[in-house]
């Protein structure tokens, strides 16, 4: 099982080492886009490929879950993890940190 949260060339390399009969989940793209997987190659190797689009919710479910999450946040029971902040004028630096996988939690730009 490969969980590809990077995409791009790194994701493609991860797909290459996915065992025959294995599973490959493409759910991230900070490496330059979602990993492009040739469906014929995946079928030939018996690799099951899933993507982020297969774990999205129908509109009524999404609305219910968002409402619940906002209620929990308002009650103080959940909070986002803010790992770092950058002034807006350093937005390019913030993006570089995220692309280099140097960010933990959310990265905020401050006006």
C-alpha positions as CSV (number, residue, x, y, z in Angstrom):
1,X,0.0,0.0,0.0
2,X,1.4,3.3,-1.1
3,X,-0.1,6.6,0.2
4,X,1.1,9.2,-2.2
5,X,0.7,12.6,-0.5
6,X,3.3,14.3,-2.7
7,X,2.5,13.7,-6.4
8,X,4.8,14.8,-9.2
9,X,8.0,12.9,-9.8
10,X,8.1,11.6,-6.2
11,X,4.6,10.1,-6.6
12,X,5.6,8.6,-9.9
13,X,8.6,6.9,-8.3
14,X,6.4,5.7,-5.5
15,X,4.0,4.1,-8.0
16,X,6.9,2.4,-9.7
17,X,7.8,0.5,-6.5
18,X,4.2,-0.4,-5.6
19,X,4.1,-4.2,-5.5
20,X,2.2,-6.1,-8.1
21,X,-1.3,-6.6,-6.7
22,X,-0.8,-3.7,-4.3
23,X,-2.7,-0.5,-3.8
24,X,-1.8,3.1,-4.7
25,X,-3.6,6.1,-3.3
26,X,-2.9,9.5,-4.9
27,X,-4.2,12.1,-2.6
28,X,-1.6,14.9,-2.6
29,X,0.0,17.2,-5.1
30,X,2.6,19.6,-3.5
31,X,5.2,18.0,-5.8
32,X,3.8,19.5,-8.9
33,X,0.4,17.9,-9.5
34,X,-1.3,14.5,-8.8
35,X,0.7,11.5,-9.9
36,X,-0.1,10.5,-13.4
37,X,-0.7,6.7,-13.5
38,X,-1.2,4.8,-16.8
39,X,-4.3,2.8,-16.2
40,X,-3.1,0.0,-18.6
41,X,0.1,-0.3,-16.6
42,X,-1.8,-0.4,-13.3
43,X,-4.1,-3.1,-14.7
44,X,-1.2,-5.1,-16.1
45,X,0.5,-5.1,-12.7
46,X,-2.7,-5.6,-10.8
47,X,-2.3,-2.4,-8.9
48,X,-5.5,-0.8,-7.5
49,X,-5.3,3.0,-7.9
50,X,-7.5,5.3,-6.0
51,X,-7.5,9.1,-5.9
52,X,-8.8,12.0,-3.8
53,X,-12.0,12.2,-6.0
54,X,-13.1,8.8,-4.6
55,X,-13.2,10.0,-1.0
56,X,-15.3,13.1,-1.5
57,X,-18.7,13.4,0.1
58,X,-22.0,14.0,-1.5
59,X,-23.3,17.6,-0.9
60,X,-25.8,16.7,1.9
61,X,-23.1,14.7,3.8
62,X,-20.5,17.4,3.3
63,X,-22.8,20.0,4.6
64,X,-23.7,17.9,7.7
65,X,-20.0,17.2,8.4
66,X,-19.0,20.9,8.0
67,X,-21.8,22.0,10.3
68,X,-20.6,19.5,12.9
69,X,-17.0,20.5,12.6
70,X,-17.8,24.2,12.9
71,X,-19.9,23.5,16.0
72,X,-17.1,21.5,17.6
73,X,-14.6,24.3,16.8
74,X,-17.0,26.9,18.2
75,X,-17.2,24.8,21.4
76,X,-13.4,24.7,21.6
77,X,-13.2,21.0,21.2
78,X,-11.2,21.0,18.0
79,X,-8.6,23.5,16.8
80,X,-6.4,23.7,13.7
81,X,-2.7,23.2,14.1
82,X,-1.0,26.3,12.9
83,X,2.6,25.5,12.4
84,X,3.9,28.7,11.1
85,X,2.8,32.2,10.0
86,X,4.3,34.6,7.4
87,X,3.5,38.2,6.7
88,X,1.7,38.5,3.3
89,X,4.7,40.1,1.7
90,X,6.6,36.8,2.3
91,X,4.0,34.7,0.6
92,X,6.6,33.3,-1.9
93,X,8.8,32.1,1.0
94,X,5.7,30.5,2.7
95,X,5.0,28.6,-0.5
96,X,8.6,27.5,-0.9
97,X,8.5,26.1,2.7
98,X,5.4,24.1,1.9
99,X,6.7,22.8,-1.4
100,X,9.9,21.7,0.3
101,X,7.8,19.7,2.8
102,X,9.1,21.9,5.6
103,X,5.8,22.9,7.0
104,X,4.0,21.2,9.9
105,X,0.3,22.0,10.3
106,X,-1.3,24.9,8.6
107,X,0.7,27.8,7.1
108,X,-1.0,31.2,7.5
109,X,-0.4,34.4,5.6
110,X,-1.0,37.4,7.8
111,X,-2.0,40.8,6.2
